[in-house]
């Protein structure tokens, strides 16, 4: 379960989040909608343990986000892959970071439909290919919690549908922020809308 309790975040004089409270049961998918600047990315980064809230608390399966980091997969708007390495080299590197066997790199390259790009430099991948490669990177350790920001951006319909199937699995607790209302509703167990840092 992920529990966000009265979380606020300020950047200088700007309040990005204002006393947001959300509870996501284990194994459920929460989709967060809202306009640009509503606080979606800030919320996801706090839950992922990348930034700290100014006020409030977050618990990921009873732990702080920092304590739970090994069990979290985070996919933001940047792939976090090394452009001068091949796709396979990148994923083998992340296998080492997460303590999983190097065979997982090949398995996940296949899972996201990029077998033909295994030896390609990440710098040469298209936007859609980079998005799928980044998904493989954040799922390679089979995390119990997945946090994804705008996963459908730059994907065609077929890739977006496959993406949706990969990011949801039984027992995984998932938070997705997206502008794509139709696709978001298709995979959501629960929906929250943010506006000016508050839940509606």
Secondary structure as GFF3:
##gff-version 3
##sequence-region A 1 200
A	DSSP	beta_strand	2	11	.	.	.	ID=ss1
A	DSSP	beta_strand	14	24	.	.	.	ID=ss2
A	DSSP	beta_strand	29	33	.	.	.	ID=ss3
A	DSSP	alpha_helix	40	47	.	.	.	ID=ss4
A	DSSP	beta_strand	55	60	.	.	.	ID=ss5
A	DSSP	three_ten_helix	69	71	.	.	.	ID=ss6
A	DSSP	beta_strand	72	75	.	.	.	ID=ss7
A	DSSP	alpha_helix	87	98	.	.	.	ID=ss8
A	DSSP	alpha_helix	103	111	.	.	.	ID=ss9
A	DSSP	three_ten_helix	115	117	.	.	.	ID=ss10
A	DSSP	three_ten_helix	122	124	.	.	.	ID=ss11
A	DSSP	alpha_helix	127	139	.	.	.	ID=ss12
A	DSSP	beta_strand	145	149	.	.	.	ID=ss13
A	DSSP	alpha_helix	157	167	.	.	.	ID=ss14
A	DSSP	beta_strand	173	177	.	.	.	ID=ss15
A	DSSP	alpha_helix	181	187	.	.	.	ID=ss16
A	DSSP	beta_strand	190	195	.	.	.	ID=ss17
A	DSSP	beta_strand	198	199	.	.	.	ID=ss18
###
